[in-house]
Amino acid sequence: MPATSEVASLIKEHKTRLFEGLEASEVASITAAASKRRFTARSIITNEGYAANRLFLVIDGRARSFCTSRLGEKIPLLWFPPGEIFGGAAFLSRQLDYIASTEAVVNTSVLVWSRATIRSLSAQFPRLVENALLVAYDYFVAYRALHVSMVCHNARQRLAQVLVNLTTGLGQRVEDGIGLDVRNEELANEANITIFTASRLLNEWQRKGILMKTRGKIVVRSTEALMFSKN
């Protein structure tokens, strides 16, 4: 059973959409039915094509979903900071498979509900299903924005938008700006550009003082300047 104080801290510090509109006593009942698991960085939490029999809520750390192309290339999809859920197919009456794999980006703790448990809780607390549908809607909005960007925007605009989105969802406030634990190849994949182009643009923005980068880490000093640089 997860610590009550840990869940309360999560809800206070992050927007936990799964619990929106629920009373504190109801949240306590729901979280009491979960188990807590910890995954080390780069470990796989769910596997694409396997039965979606678990729902996950990130407590701390960060996770990322991805699918694999026929050539074995890893294609990043969505990032999950603390407070976000993944494995939402577990809510459904029909047994489905995970459509993507999910990995821990850094050491990550999650709450886990079995499919039978979360469906039973959904019958007891119908707001859970509504919240899950709102999360799914937001994922569709994110996909729509990504698709429009791929069709209408150039490489510079796409990479700048990816960085701005990441600072909002995954960034951590540091002394010089907003820090991101992300590699050039991950940014290139997400923006659908080559690693060479991503490196060139990042170096240009670093020379202009918009960001600072080291191996595996970027500090965005000004999201406004980054957005302006898209034009």
C-alpha angles and dihedrals in degrees: 000000000000119000112264092221090054093054092045089052091050092052092046096049101037138038101253102191095184090069100042113134094014126121119244090248090053092050089050091054092048096048092045087064092056130085124220123234133178124210125194120232115288094012119134117247101177131015125221111246096022123115112282094230100142137060117208133201117191111231099176136349122033136275134194134202123219141166129216124237123224087261091056096255117150110234113195117221118168136001122221117205122182112304096032127111133216133183092054092160085082087079093065126097091224115072108241135173128247107265091205140026121243127210135185109250091196131000101309137188122204140180112233130202124185117235092250091050097048092046090051090049090048090058089051095042109029091183087075091068093047090051091049090052090051089052090050089050091053090051089054090050089052091050091049091052090049093050092049090049092052092051101040109025133073126233095269093051093047095050093046091051092049090053093048091049091050094050089054097047106028108012122121121210111246133170096272100036136294118339125215126190097214136127129226092248091053091052091046092052093047093048092042093236134119122273088241092057092046091050092047093051093045091051090050092051090047091054089052091051094243092122143357124223138193131167108308095352138083129186113202107208097185126016089185092058090045092053091046090051090062091075 
